[in-house]
């Protein structure tokens, strides 16, 4: 049974690039945004061998709800033997990723091209 795609959201653009599903987060990623993003995130990460890139380039604000989205994506991709890469250049968001330890298991790339050139490995454990 095929499910209908989740309705569009202003916080996210989903597209394919070089065999990867790219989730581009936009604007303020807080609890309201997370509620809208979760169905798209789950659709992208819920199948075997998912190859996903989360791009935070256009994120202006990123709180613990955003971190939960990243951890959720990572958990789901690992459970399905897939790969997950992250793009992030915003200094405050990078700091949050480093302070929480997420940057160690999901190292952020500086661009989408750089992320897509990374080896297809799954991230390790915290």
C-alpha positions in Angstrom: 0.0 0.0 0.0 1.5 3.3 -1.1 1.1 6.2 1.3 0.4 9.8 0.2 3.4 12.1 0.7 3.2 14.4 3.7 1.8 17.9 3.0 4.4 20.6 2.0 6.0 22.7 4.8 7.6 26.1 4.8 10.5 24.8 6.9 11.6 22.1 4.6 12.4 21.4 0.9 13.0 17.8 -0.1 14.8 16.8 -3.3 17.0 14.2 -4.8 20.7 14.8 -5.7 23.1 12.1 -6.8 21.2 9.2 -5.3 20.6 11.0 -2.0 17.4 12.4 -0.5 18.3 16.0 0.6 16.3 17.6 3.3 16.9 21.3 3.3 15.7 22.9 6.6 14.7 26.5 6.4 14.1 29.3 8.9 13.6 28.7 12.6 13.8 25.1 13.5 11.8 24.9 16.8 9.0 22.7 18.1 6.5 24.0 15.6 8.8 23.4 12.7 9.7 19.9 14.0 6.0 18.9 14.0 5.8 19.7 10.3 9.2 18.2 9.4 8.9 14.8 11.2 6.6 13.1 8.5 9.1 14.1 5.8 12.1 13.0 7.9 10.5 9.7 8.6 9.6 9.1 4.9 13.2 9.8 3.9 14.8 7.7 6.7 12.4 4.8 7.0 13.5 2.4 4.3 16.5 0.1 3.9 19.8 1.7 2.7 18.4 5.2 2.9 21.0 7.8 1.7 20.1 11.1 3.3 21.7 14.5 3.6 20.2 17.1 6.0 21.2 20.6 4.9 21.1 23.3 7.6 22.5 26.1 5.4 19.4 28.2 5.5 18.6 27.7 9.2 18.4 30.9 11.2 17.5 29.4 14.6 18.1 25.9 15.9 16.9 24.7 19.3 16.7 21.3 21.0 13.8 20.4 18.7 16.2 20.6 15.8 18.7 18.4 17.7 15.9 15.8 18.3 15.3 15.8 14.6 18.9 15.1 13.8 19.1 12.3 16.5 15.8 10.8 15.1 17.2 10.8 11.6 20.5 9.3 12.7 18.7 6.5 14.7 16.4 5.7 11.9 19.1 5.6 9.2 21.4 3.4 11.4 18.5 1.0 12.0 18.0 0.6 8.3 21.7 0.3 7.3 21.7 3.6 5.5 23.9 6.7 5.5 23.3 10.2 6.8 25.4 13.3 6.2 24.9 16.8 7.6 25.6 20.2 6.0 26.0 23.1 8.4 28.0 26.4 8.4 26.1 28.6 10.8 28.5 29.3 13.8 25.8 29.1 16.5 24.4 25.9 15.2 27.8 24.4 14.8 28.5 25.3 18.4 25.3 23.5 19.5 26.4 20.4 17.5 29.8 20.5 19.1 28.7 21.1 22.7 26.1 18.2 22.5 28.6 15.8 20.9 26.5 15.3 17.8 29.3 16.8 15.6 31.5 13.8 16.6 29.1 11.2 15.3 27.6 13.3 12.5 30.4 15.6 11.3 29.0 18.6 9.4 30.2 19.3 5.9 30.6 22.9 4.6 28.4 22.4 1.5 26.0 20.0 -0.1 28.7 19.1 -2.7 31.2 18.3 0.1 28.6 16.1 1.9 27.8 14.2 -1.3 31.4 13.5 -1.8 31.8 11.9 1.7 32.2 8.1 1.8 29.0 6.1 2.4 29.5 5.2 6.0 27.0 5.2 8.8 27.8 7.3 11.8 29.1 5.7 15.0 27.7 5.7 18.5 27.9 8.5 21.0 
